[in-house]
């Protein structure tokens, strides 16, 4: 999954074009996405990455998925169930 962080604290999910919000405070990054049926929150703890290709290394420190109607198709459930248990890398993509 790729997320594009835009000005105004908005993220765009490159898979289905949905928007969400993010908050960055100290070393914590909170990503929130929601649609008519569900809401997803993921909190990451950020550190400087030791990898050459990456800006930040992050661990999932908390996550929550709330589904109103479980009979409807979920856009977030598959992603939520596959959240990495160890860490992810955030790559800074500088656009010219």
N, C-alpha and C positions, 0 to 999 in steps of 0.2 A: 504494500500500500504506500502511496506517495501522498504527502500532505504539502500544500503550498500555504505558507504563512503570509498573509496579506496585511497591509496597514489597516488599522482600526480593529485589531484583535480578531480577525476573521480567518478561518482556514477553509480551504477547498480540498475535498477528497477527489483525487484524480480518477478513482475507479467509477464513481457514479455521479460526480459533479455536485454532490450535496455540500452545503456549507455548515460550519460549526463555529465555535469560538474557542479562544485560548487565553489563558492568563499565565504570565511569567512573573514569579516573585522569588527573589533570591535564587536558590538552586532547585526550585520546584516549577514544573510546567504542567498545567491542567488543561486538558483538551475535553471539550464538551460538544456532543452532536446530538441532535434530536430530530424526529419527524413526528407525524401524527400519532404513531403507535408506540414509539420507544424513545428512550434517552440513554446515552452512553457517556460515561465520564471515565477518563483515564488520567492518573497522576504519575508523572515521571520525576525521578530525582536525577538531576543533571550533574555531570562532571566533564572536565575537559577530556577529549578523547586522546588516546595515545596512538591511534591509527592515523596514518598519513592522509587518507582520503576523507576523514570524518572530522567535523567540528566538535560535536559533543557525543559522549557516551552516556546512556541513560538506562536506569532500571525502572521498571514498572513498580511503583510503591503502593498504588491503590487503584482499584477499578470497580465500576458498578454499571450494570445494565438493568434497566427497568423496562418491562414490556407490558403495555396495557391489555392487549388482546392476543393471547398466545396462539390463537387460531389463524391470525394473519401472518403473512410471510415477513420474516425479520431481515432487515438489511444489515444489522449490526451483530447478530448472534454468532455467526460463523467467525467473524473477526475477533469478537470478544472471547470465544472459546479457544482461539489460537494465540492469544496474547503471549508474547514471550515471557517465560518465567525468569530469565536471567537479565538480558539487556538488549537494547537497540542502539543504533547509531543514527545521529542526525547529521546530514550532509548539508553544508551551506552552499546553495546554488546561486552564484552571483550572476544576475542578468545585466547585460550591458545596455 
